[in-house]
Amino acid sequence: MSRSAAPMLERALREAAERAGCPITVPESRATSWASATFTGERHMLTLAGTASPALDAWLDALPEAEWKLCGQLVADLCVLARHRTGDELHVDIEVLTVEEGSLYPALYRMEAKGWIKAEWGQSDKRRRAKFYSLTRAGRRQLESERELWKRTAFAIGEILEKA
């Protein structure tokens, strides 16, 4: 696996929050590598901290739908797990799934052919021509379908392990 996406992800989150007028810090971040037969990537668990404000709340509400451009990585999923307020400080736990671009191309071509993703050419962080992918509405529906299938599968496995 190549270098970790964590520093790029943290920087992208901080920069996006700054642009939205609600600066944040990332006091806690850990990444766990994963691999399947098709993909490799990382699961990121981050805690974001910032001054509680309507701007921060709006930014957090929009976070799961935002498009993230990380060089060599695709942000496959981003979930806001919890928000904890202490006085004026807001701490937010998020989970992000990144996938290495190099492990993706065959799958991306299949998903694009099915209409689940769209591709656009743009400029990378290194000012090179790059292709950026985003989910379509059909892709979001498929993702939700796959999540539900995964939940049922994980539940069934848990039931089997409980009885073992």
VMD Tcl script that draws the C-alpha trace (Angstrom):
set ca {
  {0.00 0.00 0.00}
  {1.22 3.52 -0.68}
  {1.59 6.32 1.81}
  {-1.27 7.07 4.18}
  {-4.08 9.36 3.04}
  {-4.46 10.68 6.61}
  {-2.33 13.85 6.28}
  {-4.04 14.83 3.00}
  {-7.48 14.16 4.48}
  {-6.77 16.18 7.62}
  {-5.43 19.10 5.56}
  {-8.45 18.99 3.22}
  {-10.86 19.04 6.17}
  {-9.06 21.95 7.85}
  {-8.93 23.95 4.60}
  {-12.61 23.31 3.79}
  {-13.68 24.38 7.28}
  {-11.53 27.52 7.03}
  {-13.16 28.41 3.68}
  {-16.57 27.94 5.31}
  {-15.63 30.39 8.08}
  {-15.42 27.81 10.85}
  {-11.79 26.84 11.49}
  {-11.18 23.46 13.09}
  {-8.35 21.42 14.48}
  {-7.90 17.65 14.30}
  {-6.83 16.65 17.83}
  {-7.21 12.93 17.17}
  {-6.76 10.88 14.01}
  {-6.06 7.23 13.38}
  {-6.10 5.21 10.20}
  {-6.41 1.48 9.73}
  {-5.36 -0.11 6.46}
  {-7.73 -2.54 4.76}
  {-7.74 -4.56 1.56}
  {-10.19 -6.65 -0.41}
  {-9.82 -8.66 -3.59}
  {-10.48 -5.48 -5.59}
  {-9.53 -2.47 -3.47}
  {-7.03 -1.24 -0.92}
  {-7.42 1.77 1.30}
  {-7.81 3.06 4.85}
  {-10.53 3.55 7.42}
  {-10.02 6.87 9.21}
  {-11.44 7.76 12.60}
  {-11.02 11.48 13.32}
  {-12.07 13.91 15.98}
  {-12.55 17.48 14.80}
  {-12.68 20.41 17.22}
  {-13.90 23.94 16.71}
  {-15.84 26.78 18.24}
  {-19.55 25.98 18.19}
  {-21.36 28.19 15.67}
  {-24.13 28.06 13.08}
  {-21.43 28.08 10.37}
  {-19.77 24.99 11.87}
  {-23.12 23.23 12.21}
  {-23.97 23.96 8.56}
  {-20.54 22.79 7.40}
  {-20.87 19.54 9.38}
  {-24.38 18.94 7.99}
  {-23.00 19.23 4.44}
  {-19.84 17.20 5.14}
  {-21.11 13.73 4.06}
  {-22.16 15.07 0.63}
  {-19.01 17.11 0.01}
  {-16.61 16.08 -2.74}
  {-13.03 15.55 -1.60}
  {-10.11 15.65 -3.99}
  {-7.17 13.82 -2.49}
  {-4.22 13.04 -4.74}
  {-4.16 9.29 -5.42}
  {-7.17 8.61 -3.20}
  {-10.94 8.45 -3.44}
  {-13.11 9.31 -0.45}
  {-15.62 6.49 -0.71}
  {-17.67 7.39 2.36}
  {-17.72 9.99 5.12}
  {-20.01 9.78 8.15}
  {-20.46 12.19 11.04}
  {-20.76 9.79 13.98}
  {-21.26 12.08 16.96}
  {-21.17 15.71 18.12}
  {-20.11 16.60 21.66}
  {-20.51 20.16 22.95}
  {-18.54 21.41 25.96}
  {-19.23 25.09 26.54}
  {-18.30 26.90 23.33}
  {-16.22 23.99 22.03}
  {-17.65 21.38 19.68}
  {-15.94 18.01 19.20}
  {-17.09 15.90 16.28}
  {-16.27 12.26 15.58}
  {-16.17 11.30 11.91}
  {-15.36 8.13 10.00}
  {-13.93 8.27 6.48}
  {-13.25 5.42 4.09}
  {-10.56 6.11 1.48}
  {-9.62 3.87 -1.43}
  {-6.32 3.96 -3.28}
  {-6.72 5.19 -6.83}
  {-4.32 2.57 -8.26}
  {-6.49 -0.27 -7.02}
  {-9.65 1.26 -8.43}
  {-9.53 1.66 -12.17}
  {-11.17 -1.63 -13.23}
  {-13.94 -1.14 -10.67}
  {-14.34 2.55 -11.55}
  {-14.83 1.73 -15.21}
  {-17.52 -0.83 -14.31}
  {-19.30 1.60 -11.97}
  {-19.14 4.40 -14.54}
  {-20.66 2.07 -17.18}
  {-23.51 1.29 -14.76}
  {-24.14 5.01 -14.16}
  {-23.20 4.87 -10.47}
  {-20.38 7.41 -10.78}
  {-19.42 10.26 -13.08}
  {-15.94 11.35 -14.00}
  {-14.62 14.84 -14.65}
  {-11.18 15.99 -15.66}
  {-9.55 18.61 -13.46}
  {-6.26 19.69 -11.99}
  {-4.59 17.80 -9.15}
  {-2.87 19.34 -6.13}
  {0.37 19.01 -8.11}
  {-1.17 20.95 -11.03}
  {-1.40 17.88 -13.22}
  {-4.36 16.82 -15.30}
  {-6.40 14.33 -13.26}
  {-9.72 12.55 -13.41}
  {-12.06 13.06 -10.45}
  {-15.00 10.79 -9.70}
  {-18.22 11.46 -7.80}
  {-21.32 9.43 -7.01}
  {-24.47 9.96 -9.07}
  {-27.96 9.67 -7.61}
  {-28.08 6.09 -8.90}
  {-24.71 5.50 -7.24}
  {-25.97 6.80 -3.89}
  {-28.99 4.47 -4.16}
  {-26.68 1.54 -4.95}
  {-24.42 2.48 -2.04}
  {-27.41 2.50 0.32}
  {-28.50 -0.88 -1.03}
  {-25.00 -2.28 -0.46}
  {-24.90 -0.81 3.07}
  {-28.20 -2.52 3.90}
  {-26.91 -5.82 2.51}
  {-23.74 -5.44 4.59}
  {-25.76 -4.70 7.76}
  {-27.88 -7.84 7.23}
  {-24.78 -9.94 6.51}
  {-22.91 -8.60 9.55}
  {-25.98 -9.22 11.74}
  {-26.28 -12.79 10.48}
  {-22.60 -13.46 11.15}
  {-22.98 -11.97 14.62}
  {-25.92 -14.29 15.32}
  {-23.87 -17.30 14.24}
  {-20.94 -16.26 16.44}
  {-23.24 -15.73 19.43}
  {-24.48 -19.30 19.14}
  {-21.00 -20.79 18.65}
}
mol new
graphics top color blue
foreach p $ca { graphics top sphere $p radius 0.5 }
foreach p [lrange $ca 0 end-1] q [lrange $ca 1 end] { graphics top cylinder $p $q radius 0.2 }
display resetview
